[in-house]
């Protein structure tokens, strides 16, 4: 049977990076099991149990020497993945065989590994998210003063700038980054809590010495790179931890979906497009098309992640007392695929935000088509200064605007509002005077200043703090 005869996850074949795939690989998982067993044995030895330096060294030397065939054969016999890997580790470490997993329950390696894997996966997400923000910061700075139509209800409203709109995308991603950093900073190891969270087996091992049990847990946390373990638990760490992490991923997906949907609409307006490869085909039937397929993929994957967070929510809410096993099958899919999907989303975001194509003349033309409507307040004020009645002028402008809108919408003509007002003696204003007021840059408020302030006060400190990881690019497989 070839690989084409069995299902393969699109996350592995099309979307997620090899780097993120490795974090959720069997090699990473079971070598981490072994690192945890080494940490346990070393700490137990230092605290006086009958374990030798030679045994710990043997365990350490075989952390990556995993015979998966032996473990898989053993699991088919005993129906227990942890004990199968205890057996395989023992086969590789005959001197240490008798002290592997001493005092521990399965969740010592299973749950602690899950926490470590999530920590390492969050590191990747953090790095890529910072680089997406960096790309958008460059884009916002470049286009901070370029007027463009802003929309409320997806209808043209007052003007904004291309760069100011980019700060809206960045602001949401910055919120996600702050939440991600909070979860990274507060993530803790389970430690060695035992079958029901009471550490009873370790109390027995150390002859009732609770202080040594507490020291053991901190020593393991230190070796695995954590400041602390969760203070209390049942057999497992609280499944709310998984939910909190997936909620952060869902938040990133929400922000990226907002960006991608905006970009898809802008592409329809022919204002801004995602990068387009020289040989890329937009449509099998319509050769002229340049579909926003990368933005569409962001939208699709983001939807998956937002829904995926519910898996962890329901799992957390249905745990009984000190533990049940209805979490395992679900969480090993939901957590892994949540990270793989966000990794894929951020890869696409890196690619797209690093090469956005802006059509300045199209943007300007669309602004000028709508600007006469937006300038009517200024025109009215000029007429009032010349002696006109504000209320009468307001009504007259309303009538002219309706008529001009009818020409555009029903007749397919150009916006002739300026000509109508100039020809109306009530306004006492020439066409030249009106056109002199139609400068888009005068209608963008503090947009450019807001971009400068946001970049300086909020984005620059983040980029400075993460300067060593900046400059990342993403190669997409499809």
C-alpha positions as CSV (number, residue, x, y, z in Angstrom):
1,X,0.0,0.0,0.0
2,X,1.4,3.4,-1.0
3,X,0.9,6.7,0.7
4,X,-1.7,7.5,-1.9
5,X,-3.9,4.7,-0.6
6,X,-4.2,6.1,2.9
7,X,-5.5,9.4,4.4
8,X,-2.9,12.0,5.1
9,X,-3.7,15.2,6.9
10,X,-3.7,18.3,4.7
11,X,-1.9,20.1,7.6
12,X,1.1,17.9,6.9
13,X,0.9,17.7,3.1
14,X,-0.2,21.3,2.3
15,X,-0.3,23.7,5.1
16,X,1.8,23.5,8.3
17,X,5.5,24.0,8.5
18,X,7.9,21.1,9.1
19,X,9.0,22.9,12.3
20,X,5.5,22.9,13.8
21,X,4.9,19.3,12.5
22,X,8.0,18.2,14.5
23,X,6.7,19.7,17.7
24,X,3.7,17.3,17.5
25,X,5.6,14.3,16.2
26,X,6.0,11.0,17.9
27,X,9.8,11.6,18.1
28,X,9.3,14.8,20.0
29,X,6.6,13.3,22.2
30,X,8.4,10.2,23.3
31,X,11.8,11.7,23.6
32,X,10.1,14.3,25.9
33,X,8.7,11.3,27.9
34,X,12.3,10.1,28.3
35,X,13.6,13.5,29.3
36,X,10.9,13.6,32.0
37,X,11.9,10.2,33.2
38,X,15.5,11.3,33.3
39,X,14.5,14.4,35.3
40,X,12.5,12.3,37.7
41,X,15.3,9.7,38.2
42,X,17.9,12.4,38.7
43,X,15.8,14.3,41.3
44,X,15.0,11.1,43.1
45,X,18.7,10.2,43.2
46,X,19.7,13.6,44.6
47,X,17.0,13.3,47.3
48,X,18.3,10.0,48.5
49,X,16.5,7.2,46.7
50,X,18.5,4.1,45.6
51,X,19.3,5.3,42.1
52,X,22.9,5.6,40.8
53,X,24.6,8.1,38.6
54,X,25.3,5.3,36.1
55,X,21.6,4.6,35.8
56,X,20.8,8.2,35.2
57,X,23.6,8.5,32.6
58,X,22.3,5.5,30.8
59,X,18.8,7.0,30.6
60,X,20.2,10.3,29.4
61,X,22.3,8.6,26.7
62,X,19.2,7.0,25.2
63,X,16.7,9.8,25.2
64,X,16.5,9.9,21.4
65,X,17.3,6.2,20.8
66,X,13.6,5.2,20.5
67,X,12.8,1.8,19.0
68,X,9.2,2.5,17.9
69,X,8.7,-1.0,16.6
70,X,9.4,-2.4,20.0
71,X,7.0,0.1,21.6
72,X,4.3,-0.5,19.1
73,X,4.5,-4.2,19.5
74,X,4.3,-3.9,23.2
75,X,1.3,-1.5,23.1
76,X,-0.6,-4.1,21.0
77,X,-0.1,-6.5,23.9
78,X,-0.7,-4.3,26.9
79,X,-3.0,-1.6,25.4
80,X,-1.2,1.1,27.2
81,X,1.0,3.6,25.4
82,X,3.0,4.8,28.4
83,X,3.8,1.3,29.7
84,X,4.8,0.3,26.2
85,X,7.3,3.1,26.1
86,X,8.5,2.3,29.6
87,X,9.2,-1.2,28.3
88,X,11.0,0.1,25.2
89,X,13.1,2.4,27.2
90,X,14.0,-0.4,29.6
91,X,15.1,-2.5,26.6
92,X,17.5,0.3,25.7
93,X,18.6,0.9,29.3
94,X,19.0,-2.5,31.0
95,X,20.9,-1.0,34.0
96,X,18.2,1.6,34.7
97,X,15.2,-0.6,33.7
98,X,14.0,-1.1,37.2
99,X,13.9,2.6,38.2
100,X,12.2,4.1,35.1
101,X,8.9,5.8,36.0
102,X,9.5,5.2,39.7
103,X,6.5,6.4,41.8
104,X,4.9,8.1,38.8
105,X,1.5,7.6,37.0
106,X,1.0,7.9,33.3
107,X,0.0,11.5,33.4
108,X,3.5,12.4,34.8
109,X,4.9,11.9,31.3
110,X,1.7,12.4,29.3
111,X,0.5,15.6,30.8
112,X,3.9,17.2,31.4
113,X,4.8,16.4,27.8
114,X,1.6,18.0,26.6
115,X,2.5,21.2,28.5
116,X,6.0,21.2,27.1
117,X,4.8,20.7,23.6
118,X,2.3,23.5,23.9
119,X,5.1,25.8,25.3
120,X,7.3,25.0,22.3
121,X,4.5,25.4,19.8
122,X,3.6,28.8,21.4
123,X,7.2,29.9,20.9
124,X,6.8,29.3,17.1
125,X,3.5,31.0,17.0
126,X,4.9,34.0,18.9
127,X,7.8,34.4,16.6
128,X,5.7,34.3,13.4
129,X,3.1,36.6,14.9
130,X,5.7,39.2,15.7
131,X,7.0,39.0,12.1
132,X,3.5,39.5,10.7
133,X,3.0,42.6,12.9
134,X,6.4,43.8,11.7
135,X,5.4,43.4,8.0
136,X,2.2,45.3,8.6
137,X,4.1,48.0,10.5
138,X,6.2,48.6,7.4
139,X,3.1,48.7,5.3
140,X,1.3,51.1,7.6
141,X,4.3,53.5,7.7
142,X,4.7,53.5,3.9
143,X,1.0,54.3,3.2
144,X,0.1,56.3,6.4
145,X,-0.8,59.4,4.4
146,X,-2.5,57.8,1.3
147,X,-6.2,58.7,1.4
148,X,-8.7,55.9,0.7
149,X,-12.4,55.3,1.2
150,X,-13.4,54.2,4.7
151,X,-16.6,52.1,5.1
152,X,-19.3,51.7,7.6
153,X,-21.9,49.0,6.8
154,X,-19.7,48.4,3.8
155,X,-20.9,51.7,2.4
156,X,-18.5,54.6,1.6
157,X,-18.2,56.8,4.7
158,X,-15.6,59.5,5.4
159,X,-12.0,59.0,4.3
160,X,-9.2,57.2,6.1
161,X,-5.7,56.2,4.9
162,X,-4.4,52.9,3.7
163,X,-1.9,53.0,6.6
164,X,-4.5,53.8,9.2
165,X,-6.6,50.8,8.1
166,X,-3.5,48.6,8.5
167,X,-3.2,49.8,12.2
168,X,-6.7,48.3,12.8
169,X,-5.4,44.9,11.6
170,X,-2.2,45.3,13.7
171,X,-4.1,46.4,16.8
172,X,-6.0,43.2,17.0
173,X,-2.9,41.1,16.3
174,X,-1.2,43.1,19.1
175,X,-4.0,42.1,21.5
176,X,-3.5,38.5,20.5
177,X,0.3,38.8,21.1
178,X,-0.3,40.2,24.6
179,X,-2.7,37.4,25.4
180,X,-0.3,34.8,24.0
181,X,2.6,36.2,26.1
182,X,0.4,36.1,29.2
183,X,-0.4,32.4,28.6
184,X,3.3,31.6,27.9
185,X,4.3,33.4,31.1
186,X,1.8,31.7,33.3
187,X,2.0,28.2,31.8
188,X,3.1,25.7,34.5
189,X,4.2,22.0,34.6
190,X,1.9,19.4,36.1
191,X,4.7,18.0,38.2
192,X,4.4,14.6,39.8
193,X,1.0,14.7,41.4
194,X,0.2,11.0,41.4
195,X,-3.0,9.0,40.6
196,X,-5.5,11.4,42.3
197,X,-3.3,14.5,42.7
198,X,-2.3,13.7,46.3
199,X,1.3,12.6,45.6
200,X,0.6,9.6,47.9
201,X,3.1,7.3,46.1
202,X,5.9,9.9,46.5
203,X,5.1,10.3,50.2
204,X,5.5,6.5,50.5
205,X,8.8,6.6,48.5
206,X,10.3,9.3,50.7
207,X,9.1,7.8,54.0
208,X,6.5,10.5,54.7
209,X,9.0,13.4,54.1
210,X,6.7,15.9,52.5
211,X,9.5,18.4,52.1
212,X,11.4,16.1,49.8
213,X,8.2,15.5,47.8
214,X,7.9,19.3,47.3
215,X,11.6,19.6,46.4
216,X,11.3,16.7,43.9
217,X,8.6,18.6,42.0
218,X,10.5,21.9,41.9
219,X,13.7,20.1,40.8
220,X,11.8,18.5,37.9
221,X,10.2,21.9,36.9
222,X,13.7,23.5,37.0
223,X,15.2,20.8,34.8
224,X,12.3,21.1,32.2
225,X,12.6,24.9,32.1
226,X,9.6,25.9,34.2
227,X,9.5,28.2,37.1
228,X,6.8,26.2,38.9
229,X,4.2,23.4,38.8
230,X,0.4,23.9,39.2
231,X,-0.2,24.0,42.9
232,X,-3.1,21.5,42.9
233,X,-4.5,19.1,40.5
234,X,-6.3,15.8,40.2
235,X,-4.4,13.2,38.1
236,X,-4.2,15.7,35.2
237,X,-3.6,19.4,35.0
238,X,-6.9,21.3,34.6
239,X,-8.2,21.0,31.1
240,X,-9.0,24.7,31.2
241,X,-5.3,25.1,30.4
242,X,-5.9,23.6,27.0
243,X,-8.9,25.8,26.5
244,X,-7.0,28.9,27.5
245,X,-4.3,28.1,24.9
246,X,-6.7,27.2,22.2
247,X,-8.7,30.4,23.0
248,X,-5.5,32.4,22.2
249,X,-5.1,30.5,18.9
250,X,-8.8,31.2,18.1
251,X,-8.2,34.9,18.9
252,X,-5.3,34.9,16.4
253,X,-7.5,33.2,13.8
254,X,-10.2,35.9,14.4
255,X,-7.8,38.7,13.7
256,X,-6.3,37.0,10.6
257,X,-9.8,36.3,9.3
258,X,-10.7,39.9,9.7
259,X,-7.6,40.9,7.7
260,X,-8.2,38.3,5.0
261,X,-11.9,39.3,4.5
262,X,-10.9,42.9,4.3
263,X,-8.3,42.0,1.7
264,X,-10.7,40.0,-0.3
265,X,-13.1,42.9,-0.5
266,X,-10.2,45.3,-1.4
267,X,-9.2,42.9,-4.2
268,X,-12.7,43.0,-5.5
269,X,-12.4,46.8,-5.5
270,X,-9.1,46.4,-7.3
271,X,-7.4,48.6,-4.7
272,X,-5.1,46.1,-2.9
273,X,-4.2,42.5,-3.8
274,X,-2.1,39.7,-2.3
275,X,1.1,38.8,-4.1
276,X,0.5,36.9,-7.4
277,X,3.1,34.5,-8.8
278,X,4.2,34.9,-12.4
279,X,2.8,31.4,-13.4
280,X,-0.1,31.4,-10.9
281,X,-3.4,30.4,-12.4
282,X,-6.4,32.3,-11.0
283,X,-9.2,30.2,-12.7
284,X,-9.3,27.1,-14.8
285,X,-12.1,28.7,-16.9
286,X,-11.2,32.5,-16.8
287,X,-7.5,33.1,-17.5
288,X,-7.8,36.8,-16.7
289,X,-8.7,36.2,-13.0
290,X,-6.5,36.9,-10.0
291,X,-8.4,35.3,-7.2
292,X,-7.4,36.1,-3.6
293,X,-6.8,32.4,-2.9
294,X,-4.3,33.0,-0.1
295,X,-6.6,35.3,1.7
296,X,-9.4,32.8,1.2
297,X,-7.3,30.1,2.7
298,X,-6.7,32.2,5.7
299,X,-10.4,32.6,6.1
300,X,-11.0,28.9,5.8
301,X,-8.4,27.8,8.2
302,X,-9.3,30.5,10.7
303,X,-12.9,29.3,10.7
304,X,-11.5,25.8,11.6
305,X,-9.5,27.1,14.5
306,X,-12.3,29.2,15.9
307,X,-14.6,26.2,16.0
308,X,-11.8,23.9,17.2
309,X,-11.5,26.0,20.5
310,X,-14.9,24.6,21.4
311,X,-13.4,21.1,21.7
312,X,-11.2,22.2,24.6
313,X,-14.1,24.1,26.2
314,X,-16.4,21.0,26.2
315,X,-13.6,18.8,27.3
316,X,-12.8,21.1,30.3
317,X,-16.4,21.2,31.2
318,X,-17.0,17.5,31.3
319,X,-14.1,16.3,33.4
320,X,-15.4,14.3,36.4
321,X,-13.7,14.7,39.8
322,X,-10.0,13.9,39.7
323,X,-10.0,12.7,36.0
324,X,-11.8,10.8,33.2
325,X,-10.4,9.6,30.0
326,X,-12.8,11.2,27.6
327,X,-10.3,14.0,27.2
328,X,-7.5,12.1,25.6
329,X,-8.7,11.2,22.2
330,X,-10.2,14.6,21.7
331,X,-7.3,16.7,23.0
332,X,-4.6,14.9,21.1
333,X,-6.4,16.0,17.9
334,X,-7.8,19.4,18.9
335,X,-4.6,20.8,20.4
336,X,-2.3,19.6,17.7
337,X,-4.5,20.6,14.8
338,X,-5.2,24.0,16.4
339,X,-1.5,24.8,16.4
340,X,-0.9,23.3,13.0
341,X,-3.7,25.4,11.6
342,X,-2.5,28.6,13.2
343,X,1.0,27.9,12.0
344,X,-0.4,27.6,8.5
345,X,-2.4,30.8,8.8
346,X,0.6,32.7,10.0
347,X,2.8,31.3,7.2
348,X,0.3,32.7,4.7
349,X,0.0,36.0,6.6
350,X,3.8,36.3,6.5
351,X,3.7,35.7,2.7
352,X,0.8,38.0,2.0
353,X,1.7,40.9,4.3
354,X,5.3,40.9,3.0
355,X,4.1,41.5,-0.6
356,X,0.8,43.4,-0.6
357,X,0.2,45.1,-4.0
358,X,-1.3,48.6,-3.8
359,X,-3.0,50.2,-6.8
360,X,-2.7,53.9,-5.9
361,X,-4.4,55.3,-9.0
362,X,-7.5,53.1,-8.5
363,X,-7.7,54.1,-4.9
364,X,-7.4,57.8,-5.9
365,X,-10.1,57.4,-8.6
366,X,-12.5,55.7,-6.2
367,X,-11.9,58.4,-3.6
368,X,-12.6,61.2,-6.1
369,X,-15.8,59.6,-7.2
370,X,-17.2,59.8,-3.7
371,X,-15.4,62.9,-2.4
372,X,-18.0,65.4,-3.7
373,X,-20.6,63.9,-1.4
374,X,-18.2,64.1,1.5
375,X,-17.3,67.7,0.7
376,X,-20.9,69.0,0.8
377,X,-20.5,70.3,4.4
378,X,-17.5,72.4,3.5
379,X,-19.3,73.7,0.4
380,X,-22.3,74.6,2.4
381,X,-20.2,76.5,4.9
382,X,-18.6,78.5,2.1
383,X,-22.0,79.5,0.8
384,X,-23.2,80.5,4.2
385,X,-20.2,82.8,4.6
386,X,-21.4,84.5,1.3
387,X,-24.8,85.2,2.8
388,X,-26.7,81.9,2.1
389,X,-29.3,80.4,4.4
390,X,-27.9,77.2,6.0
391,X,-31.2,75.4,6.2
392,X,-32.2,76.2,2.6
393,X,-28.7,75.2,1.4
394,X,-28.8,71.9,3.3
395,X,-32.1,71.0,1.6
396,X,-30.8,72.0,-1.8
397,X,-27.6,69.9,-1.4
398,X,-29.8,67.0,-0.4
399,X,-31.8,67.2,-3.6
400,X,-28.7,67.6,-5.7
401,X,-27.0,64.6,-4.0
402,X,-30.1,62.4,-4.7
403,X,-30.1,63.5,-8.3
404,X,-26.3,62.9,-8.7
405,X,-26.6,59.5,-7.0
406,X,-29.4,58.6,-9.4
407,X,-27.1,59.4,-12.4
408,X,-24.4,57.1,-10.9
409,X,-26.6,54.2,-9.8
410,X,-29.4,54.2,-12.4
411,X,-27.8,55.6,-15.5
412,X,-24.2,54.4,-15.0
413,X,-22.9,58.0,-15.4
414,X,-20.3,59.9,-13.6
415,X,-20.9,61.8,-10.3
416,X,-22.0,65.3,-11.5
417,X,-22.7,66.8,-8.1
418,X,-20.0,69.4,-8.5
419,X,-21.5,70.6,-11.7
420,X,-25.0,70.8,-10.2
421,X,-23.9,72.9,-7.3
422,X,-21.8,75.2,-9.4
423,X,-24.7,75.8,-11.7
424,X,-27.1,76.6,-8.8
425,X,-27.0,80.4,-8.0
426,X,-28.1,79.7,-4.5
427,X,-24.6,78.6,-3.6
428,X,-22.7,81.5,-5.1
429,X,-19.7,79.3,-5.8
430,X,-17.8,78.4,-9.0
431,X,-16.7,75.0,-10.1
432,X,-13.1,76.0,-9.7
433,X,-13.7,77.0,-6.0
434,X,-15.4,73.7,-5.3
435,X,-12.6,71.7,-7.0
436,X,-10.1,73.6,-4.9
437,X,-11.7,72.1,-1.8
438,X,-11.7,68.5,-3.1
439,X,-8.3,67.5,-1.8
440,X,-8.5,64.0,-0.2
441,X,-5.7,64.8,2.1
442,X,-7.9,67.4,3.8
443,X,-10.5,64.8,4.7
444,X,-8.4,62.1,6.5
445,X,-8.4,63.8,10.0
446,X,-5.5,62.6,12.2
447,X,-5.0,59.3,10.3
448,X,-1.3,59.8,9.5
449,X,-0.6,61.1,13.0
450,X,-2.4,58.1,14.5
451,X,-0.3,55.8,12.5
452,X,2.9,57.4,13.7
453,X,1.8,57.4,17.3
454,X,0.6,53.8,17.2
455,X,3.8,52.6,15.6
456,X,6.0,54.6,17.9
457,X,4.2,54.0,21.2
458,X,2.9,50.4,20.8
459,X,4.5,48.6,18.0
460,X,8.1,49.7,18.2
461,X,8.6,48.5,21.8
462,X,7.3,45.1,20.7
463,X,9.6,44.9,17.7
464,X,12.6,46.2,19.7
465,X,12.0,43.5,22.3
466,X,11.9,40.8,19.6
467,X,14.5,42.2,17.3
468,X,16.5,38.9,17.1
469,X,13.6,37.0,15.5
470,X,12.6,39.6,12.9
471,X,13.1,39.1,9.2
472,X,11.3,35.8,8.8
473,X,9.9,34.8,5.4
474,X,7.5,32.0,4.6
475,X,7.6,29.7,1.6
476,X,4.2,28.2,0.8
477,X,4.0,24.7,-0.6
478,X,0.8,25.4,-2.6
